[in-house]
Each structure stands twice: as C-alpha cells, then as structure tokens.
C-alpha cells in the first residue's frame, strides 16, 4: 500500500486532490506544507500531493524552494482543481457580529475583494488550512466566521453565510504529486525545469530559452524566485511542452545547460487534460 502525504486535516482541497490522484492508498495528513514535503525525506510518505500555484494568488513558494533544492524528488503528476470558497459561522453566533475571520492565507487572499467589501472591520486570522479554520474559530471563543470549501457546511453547528466568494470565478489550483522517478511518455507531456545564472549579464535569460523557440517548443510558464544568495540572484522555473526523453527537447535542454548554471529537471509528466464539457 502506498503512503501519500497531504496538507491536512481531512476535508481540505489538498485532501480532495490526493483522493483524485489515488483512491487505493493511505493518505497521511500533515500540519504545514513544509511538514508534507519533509515527510519525503523522513520516508513517512512515498509521494506527496501539494498545491503549486493558484490562478488568483500565484505560486506556493515553499514548494518552489523544495523543488529547486538539493534533493532526489521531482514532479510525477499534476492535477487542476476548481476552488470555490464559502464563508461560514456557527449557529450560536449572530451573523451581524463577525469580529474575526479565520482561514488559510491562500483562501484569505483569494477572497480579498469580498472581505474588503463585506467585512472590512473584521480581523483576519491565519489558519494552517481551510479545514483547521473551523476549529480555530471554536477555540477562539470570538464571534466570527471562517472560510473553507463548500462541504464544510455539513459539519454540525455550522451555517453557510455566503458561497462562491472568491475574487475570480475561474479560481483553479494546480496541484503536483512529488515523488521519485520520471514518468513514461504519454500522448501529451509537460517538463518542468529550474535554472540560475552564476553571473547576471544582458541577454542571459534570452540566451537560455532561445533554443526552445528555435525548435518551436512551447514554453507554457516562466517564473522567477530569489535564490536567497543575495539581491538580484534568481532561480527561473520553466514549464515546457514535451517529455525529457523527446529527442528534440533533450537536445534543447543540452543547449540550455551551456548557458546557465545548475539546470535541474523537476519532472516530466502527463499534461493535465481539462474537461471540455
């Protein structure tokens, strides 16, 4: 039986994504994303399912830093999950008195416009996860609310105040499965890489990615992240269409390595297929 780590507790979108990825496995909840990732090193998990980026709030930097780090783990699959947030309170509280609102930082950020309009005087409190926000509210003893997935209304004593409160209707989180090994080629693949430069000079980035355009290979994402080695020093994360074992892409990667330092393949995996219906 495979052991898969996720950001707990049960009932989070991460738990939902883990269940979408694998139904025949043991799911292990952890309190923080860093604990989820560290469980690979401690061998508590064989694979982990973690959020990598959200269409509203951007990337999860802890995951980017882990992928760029000196370890033997890589992306083996990706999933996209539609995120719909609701705001809830307890039946024992008056909805007219919301002094505090609990949720995960990503959820609070994704619902900023709604909160700024409806609850600008409420204090926003950070929870480790959306599922934790209910318990955090109960423990606080303060008249307030929490933000979480729609299914949290099924908890005893919970009242849904409003639903679909995210700032953008097309709110999607890209989850990745991190483990070991490169997946075999499929009909449509994606390859993720990260690289940096020893010396920053004009045209460095252009020279690094130019082989892709010359071979008509589509780059679907590029993002920078500080290396933490000083101002102006960055990692560049790039997603590319194709598999690392494709002859054309393999050739381009070999050329890229000549123009960068520390190029690391973060994984080749099946490209997520969106439901067209």
Helices and strands as residue ranges (DSSP letters): E 2-7, H 13-21, E 25-30, H 33-41, E 47-54, E 58-59, H 61-68, E 74-82, E 85-90, E 100-103, H 105-110, H 112-118, E 123-126, H 132-140, E 144-149, G 150-154, E 158-163, E 172-179, E 189-196, H 204-214, E 219-226, E 234-241, H 247-259, E 261-270
